[in-house]
Amino acid sequence: MYFCTVERSQIISAFAALGSILDALATGKNRPQIITQSEWEALENLIEKEQHFNGWFTKEAIQNVFVEISSWLNAPTLEEWLSAYPYANQPQNVALILPGNLPLVGFHDFLCVLCSGHKALVKLSSEDARLLPAIVQILTSFEPQLKERITIVSGKLQGFDAVIATGSDNSMLHFKQYFANCPHLLRGHRTSIAVLNGSETPEELTALGQDIFQYFGRGCRNVTQLWIPENFELNRFFEAILPYAEVINHKKYGNNYDYNKAVHLMNQVPILDNNFVLLKESNDLHSPLSVLHYQRYNDHNEVLTFLEENQQQIQCIVGHNYLPFGSAQCPQLTDYADGIDTMQFLGNFA
């Protein structure tokens, strides 16, 4: 069987070129000379109009994603990351079933598959069906041989040797059955929490607002529950997150807020309301959109016990001695989803 030979150095070079373009698009820099004017304008137009296809994918949200992805895509960072992993001598077909809750949320898996030397069979979510194909077109212009290693699948997935799938907990039941006979990495629904100890500065609490509201709270790295000391004054938190009040002007978020407020009021469930987010005392990790759950604690051991008991549902933790406030949506290349090393999984086929 013939295999298209692509060296890892060629793949790194192509992704590094892509990174410079995404960075320029996200930060308002001039068009890099490595991309044509028509290609540049097509990407700009895509960013502007994507919200018409998916109301959650605002221009700001896409630019935020481009900033994070471009921070990975430079030669030194990629080389250091990949130095710990093998490169496949014979590429295998790895199916990627990507979620669509955030723009390009499956890009890291896509990057891992190609950088491990395999072929990507990509099944896109209908919620995010335009961004990755546009990026693939630019990527393969830098390294044409990658065209043979990337397939966007529109119909049924076939001919795969392994699969990486992300979806809801209900989807996982289907995935486990369907992919039982091939190597698989399956990820369900997780969320993130913040642990406060009362010593947080106003600036840190404002940064926490980014962990809660960025991407409208729709990602697994968004904070959906707070742990606060028994004597913590929630007014401190409300005052600090005022810079995010404009989130309520987003139609889809505002509709969720109005709906959840009405449901809680009709059911006479106690809530705290600051006109753009609802706080509800609850031990449930997962909160509805526009609702933030919180729990009070007397002893930090209560928090540690909760974290241990729920570790399979928690993506990340924000707070002192955990991730810095404001950094939940800034994963590094080695911050693998669900704590499972994707590159190590892919290395099993090298």
Sequence and secondary structure as in RCSB ss.txt:
>XXXX:A:sequence
MYFCTVERSQIISAFAALGSILDALATGKNRPQIITQSEWEALENLIEKEQHFNGWFTKEAIQNVFVEISSWLNA
PTLEEWLSAYPYANQPQNVALILPGNLPLVGFHDFLCVLCSGHKALVKLSSEDARLLPAIVQILTSFEPQLKERI
TIVSGKLQGFDAVIATGSDNSMLHFKQYFANCPHLLRGHRTSIAVLNGSETPEELTALGQDIFQYFGRGCRNVTQ
LWIPENFELNRFFEAILPYAEVINHKKYGNNYDYNKAVHLMNQVPILDNNFVLLKESNDLHSPLSVLHYQRYNDH
NEVLTFLEENQQQIQCIVGHNYLPFGSAQCPQLTDYADGIDTMQFLGNFA
>XXXX:A:secstr
       HHHHHHHHHHHHHHHHHHHHT    TTS HHHHHHHHHHHHHHHHH TT  HHHHHHHHHHHHHH SH
HHHHHHHTTS   SS  EEEEE   SSTTTTHHHHHHHHHTT EEEEE  GGG SHHHHHHHHHHHH GGGGGGE
EE  S   S SEEEEE  HHHHHHHHHHTTTS EEEE   EEEEE  S   HHHHHHHHHHHHGGGG STTSEEE
EEEETT  HHHHHHHTGGGGGGGGSHHHHHHHHHHHHHHHHTT   EE SS EEEE S S   TTEEEEEEESSH
HHHHHHHHHTTTTEEEEEETTSB TT TT   TT  GGG  HHHHHHTT 
